[in-house]
């Protein structure tokens, strides 16, 4: 069973890889084939090269919209319900 620290470590590494827009950092987090859902619909991504194209496409779209960078807190501590 995974503990909270292991999950947080994994999710932080995933978020940092995705925010890098470097396909070689993103690909190890996926098993192929995979499905990708976005505004264009659902795509089947069959290999790391196809994923690189998708990551590059997202980066180009964000660049065209003037995206520079965001640094939101990745995860917050869980809170208990009152």
N, C-alpha and C positions, 0 to 999 in steps of 0.2 A: 504494500500500500504506500502511496506517495504521501509525504508529509507536506505541510503548507510551505515550508522553506524551499523544498524541491520544486514545487509547482511555481512558486514565485520566481525562482531562479530561471526556470525554463521559459516562462512567459516574458520575463524581462529580456532574455537573450533573443527571443523571437521578435519582440517589438523593436529592439535595437537593430536587428538584421533587416527587418522590413523598412524601417525608417532610413536605412542607409541607401536604399534603392540599388543595391549591388546584388545582382542575381546569384552570384556565387555564394553570397552569405545567406540568401533567402532559401535556396533550393534544399539544403540539408534538413529543413524543417518539414518537408513534404515527402509523401510516398506517391509514386506515379503508377497509373494515371490518377489525376485529381480533377475535381470540378471547380471552376471559378465562376462565381456569380457577381456580376456588376451591372452597370447601366446598359451595357450592350447585350445582356442576357446571360445565359449559362454556356460556358465553354468547357470542353474536355481538354486538359493539358496533359500530353502524353509523355513528356520528357523534360529534362532540365533546360534544353535549348528553347522549347516552346514557352516554358515559364520565364526565361530571360526576356523573350519578346513581350510577354504580358507585363512584366515588371517595368520594362523600358517604356511601354505604352502608357502605363499609369504615370510614370515620371514625366513623360512628355505632356500629357494632359494637365498635370498639376503645374508644370512650368508655364504652359500656355495661359493658365488662369492666374499667374502671378504668385503661385505658392513659393515661399522661400524656406520656411522652417517653422515647426511648432514643437514645443517642448512641454506637453502636458505631463502631469504626474502619471506615470504608467499605471500604477496600481496603488490603491490606498489600503490601509489596514481595515480588516472586516469590523463591522460594528454589530452589536447585538440589537435585536428588535426590542423595543420597549413594550 
